[in-house]
Amino acid sequence: MESWIFYAGVAAFLIAMRDIFTKKFTSKYSAIEHLLYYYILCGFFIILLALYKSKVQGEKIRFIELQDLWPYLVIAFASAVIISPCQFLSLKNCDNPGKSKAIVNMNSIIAFILALYFIKGTKITAKSVFGIILASIGIYLVV
């Protein structure tokens, strides 16, 4: 098994747990409150991880290069102002977080299609097309 499959599986499980947590707190906190607390705490833990990697493991943490700043700003802005509130409100207004995440996880299909255009060397096979069709049908049946 390739290592990325293991990491993706761990991430999938933990993201599902995070979504259950978020669903439980959607009635207690507003979207802005939840996102504020969540991202401040995430930032704190990321800083701790960076300090550990730097001081204990000797990894060099570089400053962002100027030409990369704008893409990071645009994606961070979209994540904080559009994506995260939409995910929160989707989880808040659905009866089952799995349904919401089925729609959100269409990003896999969209990313695959966009990669064909934006990433050179990406190829599509009949197997991939069949997988996209099955995933789309699965999402339709779940929702």
Secondary structure by P-SEA (a helix, b strand, c coil): ccaaaaaaaaaaaaaaaaaaaaaaacccccaaaaaaaaaaaaaaaaaaaaaaaacccbbbbbcccccaaaaaaaaaaaaaccaaaaaaaaaaacccaaaaaaaaaaaaaaaaaaaacccccccccaaaaaaaaaaaaaaaaac
